[in-house]
Structure formats: structure tokens, C-alpha cells
Amino acid sequence: QVHLVQSGGGSVEAGGSLRLSCADSGTLANFLVMSWYRQAPGKQRELVAKIISDRITTYADSVKGRFTISTDGAKNTVSLQMNSLQSDDTAVYYCSAQFTVGSLTYWGQGTQVTVSS
């Protein structure tokens, strides 16, 4: 049974950094696609970053050069390093996992990130 658990997040001033992590109860090794999404109040959930096969990464234009998605060597966690945070980055962030591209998506519980200007 898949159970994604997120950690990290919180409040930071603009220009600061935060790191989010996501782990399954066991290992994430069986997942081909790991992603981070976010949803700001009154807005739709949007893709922030995606990593496929531990190496192919894509980012939303709004976070390119500031955010980095990565998995650890043992693929026990997937992380999102967020630097140079801006007030527009304020949202609830969700990790997600798929066994294959286009397959059922599993979601973490969500983590609030608040950036004050």
C-alpha cells in the first residue's frame, strides 16, 4: 500500500530557502515518476517539478533556476530544494508518485509553504 509522507515546509521571508521531502512507508524505488505540485488559495493545482527515472527533470518556468528536485541514492526520499523564495511561491505543496507515466497518481498529505515579503 502506498503512503506518501511529506516533511519540511513552513514559513520564511522572501529570498530564503526551504526544503521539502517525501517518503513512502517503504521505498520509492518502484516509482518511475515523482513530482511536486502546489496549490495556492483560489488557484488550481499546478506542477512545480518532476523527475523521471531519477534523472530526467522538468520544472515550471516560474521556478526554474530556483528549485531543484532530487532523489537520494537509495531512492528512499524525493526532495524539493527551494531557494530565492518569493511571495508567489506561497501555497500548499504536494508530492506525487506514479509507477509509470500516466498511471494512477498517489499523493502526499500536503505541506504549507508561506513566504512573507
C-alpha atoms as one frame of an Amber mdcrd trajectory, in Angstrom:
protein
   0.000   0.000   0.000   1.374   3.392  -0.994   1.559   6.001   1.730   3.496
   9.137   0.861   4.553  11.187   3.868   5.829  14.728   3.455   8.081  16.728
   5.750   9.616  20.174   5.732   7.993  23.402   4.696   6.941  26.224   6.991
   7.334  29.991   6.890  10.233  32.013   5.527  10.961  35.537   4.418  11.332
  36.351   0.739  14.754  35.355  -0.518  15.022  32.499   1.932  15.166  28.754
   1.365  13.169  25.719   2.376  13.434  22.029   1.667  10.554  19.599   1.271
  10.909  15.844   1.456   8.603  12.975   0.627   8.950   9.318   1.511   6.902
   6.183   1.182   6.477   3.766   4.040   8.997   1.562   2.292  10.959   2.710
  -0.702  10.209   4.887  -3.661  12.295   2.682  -5.942   9.263   1.280  -7.759
   8.030   4.668  -8.852   9.119   5.879 -12.268   7.744   9.400 -11.916   7.988
  11.599  -8.833   6.605  15.113  -8.829   5.899  18.135  -6.701   2.734  20.166
  -7.202   1.413  23.218  -5.408  -1.930  24.861  -4.928  -2.318  28.463  -3.868
  -5.611  29.781  -2.446  -8.186  30.224  -5.184  -5.944  28.661  -7.821  -5.704
  25.284  -9.485  -3.064  22.780  -8.504  -0.023  23.210 -10.722   3.041  21.133
 -11.492   6.201  22.549  -9.944   8.827  19.914 -10.759   9.037  16.366 -11.995
  11.758  13.730 -12.042  11.587  10.612 -14.206  13.855   7.607 -13.728  15.876
   9.544 -11.152  17.480  11.724 -13.791  15.111  13.490 -16.223  13.854  16.654
 -14.606  11.360  19.280 -15.693  10.346  22.481 -13.948   7.646  25.085 -14.186
   9.006  28.249 -15.759   8.251  30.171 -12.589  10.690  28.086 -10.521  13.468
  27.307 -12.991  16.854  28.146 -11.554  15.455  28.412  -8.026  14.023  24.967
  -7.239  15.704  21.583  -7.542  14.022  18.198  -7.404  16.126  15.184  -6.484
  16.009  11.669  -5.133  18.544  10.255  -2.724  20.884   7.452  -3.742  18.752
   4.739  -2.244  15.610   6.420  -3.531  14.068   6.485  -0.117  13.055  10.112
  -0.462  12.339  12.706  -3.110  13.152  16.276  -2.159  12.425  19.752  -3.416
  15.061  22.337  -2.556  13.549  25.793  -2.854  15.846  28.797  -2.956  15.223
  32.503  -3.505  11.646  32.052  -2.407   9.105  34.658  -3.406   5.679  35.532
  -2.061   4.138  33.944  -5.168   5.574  30.613  -4.017   3.174  30.597  -1.075
   0.988  27.509  -1.444   0.291  24.034  -0.188   2.843  21.711  -1.764   2.085
  18.087  -2.597   4.392  15.292  -3.626   3.077  12.696  -6.008   4.227   9.385
  -7.398   3.359   7.224 -10.364   4.556   3.733 -11.188   4.581   4.631 -14.870
   3.843   7.728 -16.925   0.090   8.275 -16.983  -0.713   5.681 -14.348  -2.596
   6.240 -11.115  -1.197   9.135  -9.117  -0.545   8.790  -5.417  -0.441  11.950
  -3.302   1.211  13.087  -0.116  -0.751  14.881   2.581   0.332  18.386   1.587
   2.643  20.852   3.299   2.100  24.570   3.731   4.837  26.910   2.488   4.404
  30.572   3.353   6.740  33.248   2.049   6.441  36.707   3.547   7.632  39.768
   1.676
